[in-house]
Structures are given as C-alpha cells and as structure tokens.
Amino acid sequence: MNRKSIVNRINQIKSELQQLAKQVRELPPNPNVEQLGHNCISIKSSELFKHDKWSPGYYIFSDQYNTIAELIETLPIDEVLSKLNRIIKTKRYYSKGNTTMFHPQVIENLKTIIEKE
C-alpha cells in the first residue's frame, strides 16, 4: 500500500465518521418531554422519578446526541469504536473530571446506528 492510498483510506474513514456523527445528531428527540427553550423542558414528574435524574440535559436528547457526535468528530480514529462501545455499556462518559450520564433511550437509539454499521 503506497502513501497516497493510505491517505485516501484515512480520508474515507474520516468522511464515514462525519456521516456517523450526522446520523447521531439526527436521532429522534425524547417523546416524553416538550422542549420550551434551549435548556428548558416540560416533563411529567413520573418521568423524573422513574429515572431519578434532575438535570434537564438528561432529558434533552439533542444535547446528549451532540456530545456523542463531538466525540466521534474529535477522537483519534482508532479510539472511536471503543469509546462508543464503552458509552453503550456504561451509559456514561467521563471527560476532564465531568461525567455525562446518558438516558437509556439515547443508548438504545445509538445502538440502532452502531449495530447497523
């Protein structure tokens, strides 16, 4: 394999990862909430108690999809699949001392893309 074919393959993989990030961002929103603003939602209290999470970001799926898409776009190519698998397994992501907890439905939606690929 010569240098040009390696560069072409790397560029092809980067393009595929960009497509994957786009697919993640286009996953469906949370059907159990009504988004009233950027960081404001209306949700039934039963949904809050069901998951025992009080952060709006936990229920605003687009925020979680963006977090995952940004990982896909910024991680080194050889780390993307292992990070996505770890997110699916643990339902969380650790970065710079912060933990992002992912809603179970976000994980299920992510699986539909990952298992399809």
Backbone bond lengths (Angstrom), bond angles and torsions (degrees), N, CA, C in turn:
res aa  C-N    CA-C-N  psi(-1)  N-CA   C-N-CA  omega(-1)  CA-C   N-CA-C  phi
1 M - - - 1.453 - - 1.526 107.71 -
2 N 1.309 116.05 125.99 1.468 118.76 -179.30 1.521 111.37 -89.60
3 R 1.313 115.11 170.96 1.467 121.75 -176.02 1.528 112.10 -56.68
4 K 1.325 116.77 -44.50 1.465 120.95 -177.62 1.535 111.21 -62.25
5 S 1.312 117.60 -42.19 1.467 119.80 -179.59 1.532 111.07 -69.05
6 I 1.332 116.95 -32.58 1.470 120.23 176.35 1.517 110.15 -66.26
7 V 1.328 116.53 -46.36 1.475 121.00 178.99 1.522 109.88 -61.72
8 N 1.331 116.72 -42.03 1.472 119.85 178.79 1.519 111.25 -62.57
9 R 1.333 116.53 -41.05 1.476 119.80 179.64 1.520 110.79 -66.17
10 I 1.336 117.68 -42.25 1.470 121.42 177.67 1.524 110.21 -60.74
11 N 1.316 116.95 -43.83 1.469 120.45 178.41 1.521 111.38 -64.15
12 Q 1.327 116.95 -36.21 1.463 120.71 177.22 1.531 110.58 -65.07
13 I 1.321 116.64 -42.99 1.464 120.75 178.53 1.525 110.25 -63.87
14 K 1.329 117.44 -42.89 1.469 120.39 178.00 1.520 110.78 -60.77
15 S 1.314 116.51 -39.63 1.471 120.68 178.40 1.529 110.52 -64.93
16 E 1.324 117.01 -41.21 1.467 121.02 177.82 1.521 110.95 -64.31
17 L 1.329 117.18 -37.69 1.469 120.42 177.61 1.525 110.91 -67.68
18 Q 1.326 117.50 -36.52 1.464 120.67 175.77 1.527 110.21 -62.88
19 Q 1.335 116.45 -40.52 1.466 120.62 177.17 1.522 110.63 -64.05
20 L 1.325 116.36 -41.06 1.463 120.88 178.15 1.529 110.57 -61.97
21 A 1.331 117.15 -44.54 1.466 121.20 178.14 1.531 110.25 -60.50
22 K 1.314 116.64 -40.50 1.469 121.01 178.41 1.535 110.36 -63.41
23 Q 1.330 116.71 -42.90 1.466 120.57 178.61 1.527 110.96 -62.52
24 V 1.323 116.93 -39.48 1.465 120.82 178.85 1.522 109.70 -62.40
25 R 1.325 116.98 -45.89 1.467 120.60 -179.38 1.526 112.40 -63.41
26 E 1.328 117.16 -24.00 1.460 121.47 -177.75 1.532 113.26 -92.69
27 L 1.323 117.56 3.61 1.464 120.12 177.57 1.531 109.87 -62.66
28 P 1.329 117.87 157.34 1.470 120.90 -173.25 1.534 113.68 -68.38
29 P 1.326 115.50 149.24 1.471 120.13 177.21 1.531 110.66 -73.20
30 N 1.303 115.02 171.47 1.457 121.46 178.58 1.531 108.94 -70.11
31 P 1.331 117.95 118.31 1.464 120.15 -179.01 1.533 113.03 -73.51
32 N 1.333 117.15 -11.54 1.467 121.04 -176.53 1.516 114.01 -95.05
33 V 1.323 117.36 5.07 1.464 119.91 179.01 1.522 109.94 -130.83
34 E 1.310 113.74 155.71 1.453 120.76 172.12 1.521 106.47 -115.02
35 Q 1.312 115.96 118.93 1.460 119.99 -178.48 1.527 109.09 -80.67
36 L 1.344 115.62 122.77 1.463 121.44 -177.67 1.520 111.99 -100.90
37 G 1.305 116.63 -19.82 1.461 122.86 -179.83 1.512 107.71 -167.99
38 H 1.346 116.80 -172.26 1.462 120.19 -177.02 1.523 112.30 -57.06
39 N 1.300 117.37 -47.94 1.460 121.12 -176.91 1.526 110.59 -125.29
40 C 1.327 115.15 34.69 1.460 120.39 -178.06 1.520 108.51 -135.64
41 I 1.340 114.76 127.91 1.449 119.55 -179.15 1.522 110.51 -136.04
42 S 1.312 115.05 160.56 1.452 122.19 171.16 1.523 106.34 -111.39
43 I 1.331 115.36 127.41 1.458 120.52 -176.53 1.522 109.45 -144.67
44 K 1.298 116.44 146.12 1.465 120.42 177.42 1.525 109.12 -68.13
45 S 1.321 115.67 142.59 1.463 119.41 179.57 1.528 110.91 -62.47
46 S 1.314 117.73 -30.41 1.468 119.99 178.97 1.537 111.05 -61.69
47 E 1.319 116.44 -33.80 1.467 120.85 177.59 1.528 110.15 -68.82
48 L 1.326 116.44 -39.49 1.469 120.17 176.98 1.521 111.35 -63.16
49 F 1.317 116.45 -46.35 1.462 120.45 -178.40 1.532 111.49 -69.10
50 K 1.315 116.14 -31.43 1.466 120.84 179.44 1.530 110.91 -60.73
51 H 1.334 116.57 -40.80 1.464 120.73 -176.96 1.526 112.68 -103.25
52 D 1.327 117.18 -15.02 1.464 122.64 -179.41 1.522 112.50 53.75
53 K 1.318 116.24 38.91 1.466 122.58 175.94 1.531 106.94 -122.09
54 W 1.327 116.61 130.57 1.455 120.76 -173.73 1.527 113.33 -110.01
55 S 1.308 117.20 2.89 1.459 121.23 178.49 1.530 109.91 -84.18
56 P 1.332 118.05 130.14 1.467 119.37 178.02 1.530 112.29 -58.41
57 G 1.334 116.68 -34.20 1.455 120.53 -178.57 1.517 113.66 -61.06
58 Y 1.316 117.06 -24.16 1.455 121.04 178.44 1.531 110.93 -68.59
59 Y 1.307 116.62 -28.69 1.459 121.77 -176.52 1.524 113.08 -102.42
60 I 1.338 116.87 -13.44 1.463 121.01 177.47 1.527 106.85 -92.07
61 F 1.314 115.77 94.85 1.456 120.78 -173.08 1.520 112.83 -60.86
62 S 1.331 117.77 -33.45 1.466 119.41 -178.32 1.524 111.35 -60.44
63 D 1.330 117.94 -34.74 1.466 120.57 176.52 1.523 110.59 -64.21
64 Q 1.320 116.76 -42.10 1.459 120.87 -179.81 1.529 111.00 -70.11
65 Y 1.325 116.53 -38.91 1.467 119.91 176.96 1.524 110.15 -62.44
66 N 1.336 116.70 -41.38 1.464 119.64 178.64 1.521 111.91 -62.89
67 T 1.320 117.28 -39.14 1.462 120.88 177.28 1.523 110.26 -59.90
68 I 1.324 116.63 -46.46 1.467 121.13 -179.75 1.533 110.55 -66.34
69 A 1.322 117.18 -43.75 1.468 120.78 179.90 1.528 111.13 -62.38
70 E 1.326 117.26 -40.49 1.465 120.05 178.40 1.528 111.14 -64.35
71 L 1.328 117.16 -35.83 1.468 120.05 175.13 1.522 110.31 -61.83
72 I 1.320 116.06 -46.69 1.465 120.88 -179.76 1.521 110.19 -58.79
73 E 1.316 116.86 -39.87 1.470 121.37 -176.49 1.526 113.31 -76.73
74 T 1.324 117.92 -25.67 1.464 119.50 -171.64 1.529 114.92 -109.49
75 L 1.316 117.65 -21.89 1.464 119.22 -179.15 1.525 110.41 -70.91
76 P 1.330 116.78 151.80 1.469 118.87 171.30 1.530 109.34 -58.22
77 I 1.311 116.57 145.07 1.460 122.43 -174.85 1.526 112.16 -50.27
78 D 1.322 116.76 -42.20 1.461 119.87 -174.46 1.526 113.61 -75.13
79 E 1.335 118.25 -5.47 1.460 121.30 179.98 1.530 113.85 -104.46
80 V 1.313 117.27 -13.12 1.467 120.79 -172.63 1.524 112.40 -60.13
81 L 1.304 117.30 -53.11 1.464 120.22 -175.54 1.524 111.98 -62.98
82 S 1.332 117.29 -42.11 1.472 119.07 -179.82 1.533 111.27 -65.91
83 K 1.342 117.69 -37.95 1.473 120.44 177.84 1.525 110.57 -66.40
84 L 1.319 117.43 -43.47 1.464 120.05 178.87 1.526 110.92 -62.68
85 N 1.317 116.76 -42.04 1.463 119.92 177.80 1.526 111.09 -64.33
86 R 1.335 117.08 -37.70 1.463 120.27 178.01 1.527 110.59 -66.59
87 I 1.324 117.46 -40.71 1.469 121.07 177.18 1.527 109.91 -61.50
88 I 1.320 116.96 -44.37 1.468 120.45 179.58 1.524 110.18 -62.64
89 K 1.313 117.11 -41.09 1.460 120.77 -177.52 1.526 112.65 -71.69
90 T 1.343 117.08 -44.02 1.471 120.40 -173.41 1.523 113.42 -96.91
91 K 1.336 117.24 -15.93 1.476 123.30 -176.83 1.526 112.35 61.88
92 R 1.322 115.73 27.51 1.470 120.82 178.97 1.511 109.69 -154.62
93 Y 1.345 113.90 164.16 1.456 120.57 177.15 1.520 108.51 -140.23
94 Y 1.325 115.88 131.76 1.460 121.88 178.42 1.523 109.32 -103.85
95 S 1.309 116.81 131.53 1.456 120.67 176.39 1.521 109.76 -153.23
96 K 1.320 115.37 124.70 1.469 122.07 175.41 1.527 112.50 50.62
97 G 1.323 116.42 43.85 1.461 120.86 177.38 1.509 115.26 81.70
98 N 1.315 117.89 -1.11 1.468 121.88 179.29 1.524 109.98 -109.62
99 T 1.319 115.37 143.83 1.454 121.22 176.69 1.515 109.19 -113.86
100 T 1.317 116.08 128.55 1.458 121.72 172.98 1.515 107.03 -104.71
101 M 1.333 115.52 120.43 1.466 121.46 176.42 1.530 107.79 -94.10
102 F 1.319 116.53 130.33 1.456 120.79 -178.85 1.525 110.79 -100.46
103 H 1.316 115.25 137.27 1.461 122.67 177.09 1.531 108.18 -62.42
104 P 1.345 118.33 141.61 1.470 120.70 179.98 1.528 113.72 -54.81
105 Q 1.335 117.20 -35.01 1.466 119.24 179.86 1.531 111.25 -70.64
106 V 1.323 117.59 -32.28 1.469 120.83 175.20 1.530 109.03 -62.17
107 I 1.327 115.83 -43.00 1.468 120.62 179.09 1.526 110.25 -63.15
108 E 1.322 116.60 -44.46 1.469 119.74 178.73 1.529 111.02 -61.95
109 N 1.335 116.48 -41.95 1.462 120.07 178.67 1.528 110.79 -64.67
110 L 1.330 116.95 -40.02 1.463 121.23 177.81 1.528 110.62 -63.17
111 K 1.309 116.60 -40.78 1.473 120.39 178.95 1.518 111.75 -58.31
112 T 1.334 117.19 -36.54 1.474 119.50 -178.15 1.521 111.05 -61.02
113 I 1.326 117.13 -33.71 1.463 120.75 178.69 1.524 110.32 -79.11
114 I 1.312 117.04 -47.93 1.460 121.59 -174.82 1.534 110.69 -63.68
115 E 1.313 116.52 -43.28 1.468 119.71 -178.44 1.520 111.96 -72.12
116 K 1.328 116.20 -23.44 1.464 121.09 179.40 1.525 110.65 -76.02
117 E 1.317 116.83 -32.27 1.475 121.66 -174.82 1.496 113.08 -72.86
